[in-house]
């Protein structure tokens, strides 16, 4: 199908020979991939010994037949829903989608039908909200998957490049796809562009403590004086900590050090068989409380500031309640929550992955090793934003045959961490599904009942306006459970970019409401918008908790106190697989 009005020339014998060669090379690549997989004892999905190799054209033409057969019927619908189709969409940014009448009709038809399907979910009668949410998610996933941009014969950019490269893009794309199948993971960024310790996680510091569960990093001060009360960051154990220490210009860690904060970071160990039996008690007592006591003792201070990001914020809430119950709440001067949930009654689309079938699959996947391969969690998070994190790369990597661009955040996204299977299942069952953390005594830590309503610690709560993992309405619920002073900030963007937003970038915005709103809607209605990063707002709040400073000497220097340096930051745990 031509993308212009020029009459196509009939293929010459040389053309037929060339495309026959292209198909032969594709078949050879598939057969070699199958042979390699047999050697490893893991057949490539879809390959069966003794059967013919899959036809590559099936991959290239999938969906095209449905589009061509439906154009006439969809054209009739299009006349009724033209307005719905005129939305901005990066998938159809190329001029050919509008300049060529055929592709313009395909594009508009698809957008109109998608709009009707998604709206139709809300008009179906007899569904409870949970069932409607599942149907809405499934419908969105379906319409994203069926986009004409995802198929070679209905994407003018792919057709154009195929003609220009004489099929080399398709062979490159097939090679990329086979490489990803072998790796069991979709490639989202240029390979070899980033390396932890070389151009990621480069803020100077030392590992000063190592346990079977975590390494504790102390960062080197760059100011003459530092805040007396140190700060300890607890990143999520489902990811690598360096999301907060990416390239220097994006690093929250480096920025904190430059602001005169005595900074410590917990680096969780990627789970292996030695961690298969860890529980909530281990992460609260052997992780968070242990790190707090270690830093207090090292610096000779009464308290520390703490940050909990995502799931580490969830367990931090339990830690605060535990310390309150034990009469030790004074160990924590303040607590900051980055996109963290404690009440999962409105936890968003991630709850859709917690059905009985999913839990049974999780049990099967982890039965032998006692750990969950981090690639499964990565795939789940990618599916929550399938259009951007899956299909975008299918088109770019497989159809256009391009190499993905270097992107530090997506390198981190692909750098998965294995999880203790039992603890992970318990987290999902008890907290996500059971919502036991907000019940008084719903969970126990070291036989101590947890009651969030007793927490008096000052807290700073950050949520992302477009967060699809920890929706802002879910994060807001922390406000209803803690009793101490609270400051809520709604940041622009989502779960990652909403947090990793340095002031130097000048991107996004944040909202605050100095009144006492009853809910998130009231907060938004009365909020004041501020351009740029929320980090300076948080820093001002942190200094208000304790503005005292001390010289950056002695134990404030990594390895100069009673805990000697073990190795340079970022340490070995963050590099283990």
HELIX and SHEET records of a PDB file:
HELIX    1   1 UNK A   13  UNK A   40  1                                  28    
HELIX    2   2 UNK A   56  UNK A   61  1                                   6    
HELIX    3   3 UNK A   64  UNK A   80  1                                  17    
HELIX    4   4 UNK A   82  UNK A   85  1                                   4    
HELIX    5   5 UNK A   90  UNK A   92  5                                   3    
HELIX    6   6 UNK A   96  UNK A   99  1                                   4    
HELIX    7   7 UNK A  101  UNK A  121  1                                  21    
HELIX    8   8 UNK A  129  UNK A  145  1                                  17    
HELIX    9   9 UNK A  148  UNK A  150  5                                   3    
HELIX   10  10 UNK A  152  UNK A  154  5                                   3    
HELIX   11  11 UNK A  156  UNK A  165  1                                  10    
HELIX   12  12 UNK A  168  UNK A  183  1                                  16    
HELIX   13  13 UNK A  241  UNK A  244  5                                   4    
HELIX   14  14 UNK A  248  UNK A  250  5                                   3    
HELIX   15  15 UNK A  252  UNK A  258  1                                   7    
HELIX   16  16 UNK A  273  UNK A  275  5                                   3    
HELIX   17  17 UNK A  280  UNK A  281  1                                   2    
HELIX   18  18 UNK A  282  UNK A  289  3                                   8    
HELIX   19  19 UNK A  290  UNK A  299  1                                  10    
HELIX   20  20 UNK A  311  UNK A  325  1                                  15    
HELIX   21  21 UNK A  329  UNK A  331  5                                   3    
HELIX   22  22 UNK A  349  UNK A  353  5                                   5    
HELIX   23  23 UNK A  356  UNK A  366  1                                  11    
HELIX   24  24 UNK A  374  UNK A  384  1                                  11    
HELIX   25  25 UNK A  386  UNK A  386  1                                   1    
HELIX   26  26 UNK A  387  UNK A  391  3                                   5    
HELIX   27  27 UNK A  392  UNK A  393  1                                   2    
HELIX   28  28 UNK A  394  UNK A  399  3                                   6    
HELIX   29  29 UNK A  408  UNK A  414  1                                   7    
HELIX   30  30 UNK A  421  UNK A  426  1                                   6    
HELIX   31  31 UNK A  427  UNK A  433  3                                   7    
HELIX   32  32 UNK A  436  UNK A  438  5                                   3    
HELIX   33  33 UNK A  452  UNK A  454  5                                   3    
HELIX   34  34 UNK A  472  UNK A  475  1                                   4    
HELIX   35  35 UNK A  476  UNK A  480  5                                   5    
HELIX   36  36 UNK A  503  UNK A  505  5                                   3    
HELIX   37  37 UNK A  520  UNK A  525  1                                   6    
HELIX   38  38 UNK A  535  UNK A  545  1                                  11    
HELIX   39  39 UNK A  554  UNK A  556  5                                   3    
HELIX   40  40 UNK A  573  UNK A  575  5                                   3    
SHEET    1   A11 UNK A 528  UNK A 531  0                                        
SHEET    2   A11 UNK A 509  UNK A 512 -1                                        
SHEET    3   A11 UNK A 486  UNK A 491 -1                                        
SHEET    4   A11 UNK A 458  UNK A 464  1                                        
SHEET    5   A11 UNK A 332  UNK A 338  1                                        
SHEET    6   A11 UNK A 304  UNK A 309  1                                        
SHEET    7   A11 UNK A 231  UNK A 234  1                                        
SHEET    8   A11 UNK A 263  UNK A 268  1                                        
SHEET    9   A11 UNK A 214  UNK A 219 -1                                        
SHEET   10   A11 UNK A 205  UNK A 210 -1                                        
SHEET   11   A11 UNK A 567  UNK A 568 -1                                        
SHEET    1   B 2 UNK A 225  UNK A 227  0                                        
SHEET    2   B 2 UNK A 549  UNK A 551 -1                                        
SHEET    1   C 2 UNK A 371  UNK A 372  0                                        
SHEET    2   C 2 UNK A 419  UNK A 420 -1                                        
SHEET    1   D 2 UNK A 444  UNK A 445  0                                        
SHEET    2   D 2 UNK A 448  UNK A 449 -1                                        
END                                                                             
